[in-house]
């Protein structure tokens, strides 16, 4: 596991952090138990978010599951990153074996060290990892934005994947703010501008 330590001064500005969850081959491998049927639009929106943050040099935290059983096993090709989401050397990478991102101790420590954490969550899956992460962020007092159209779900019970995603989005709205990819990009823009203004104000104090 690699964790990139970014300058602490950045976190005092309340800079937004893009948290990308489990963009791994296991979810796109045809015939595998965890394969997602309707992930195409969500992945396209995850790519929009990632491209925007890279262009603006905003921090990105990649997460992936690494398990010892038949699924997400690091010794198989199914645990690898999807090609469009390979982390760059200057981006953070966290690995875990439980649903919530916070089960990665380095990630939990990283967020706890931020003065005003502003976390934008996107990725897979809505019905498991995203839901668990949102609830834990709420209990830790961290401000999180769930980008609902940059996420996908499995069908649960009688619900289709799309119905499950809609249900989870409604459910997590009680724990965090939910928004579309377009609105997330607008928020990134405003927050980055606000952060620059605050940094400039400190320079002249």
ABEGO torsion letter per residue (X at the ends): XBBBBBBAAAAAAGBBBBBBBGBBAAAABBGBAABBAAAAAAAAAAAAAAAAAAAAGBBBBBBBBBBABABGBAABAAABBBAAABBBAABBBBBBABABAAABAAAAAAAAABABBBBBBBEOBAABAAAAAAAAAAAAGBBBBBBAAABBBBBBEABBAAAAAAAAAAAAAAABBBBBAAAAAAAAAAAAAAAAAAAAAAAAX
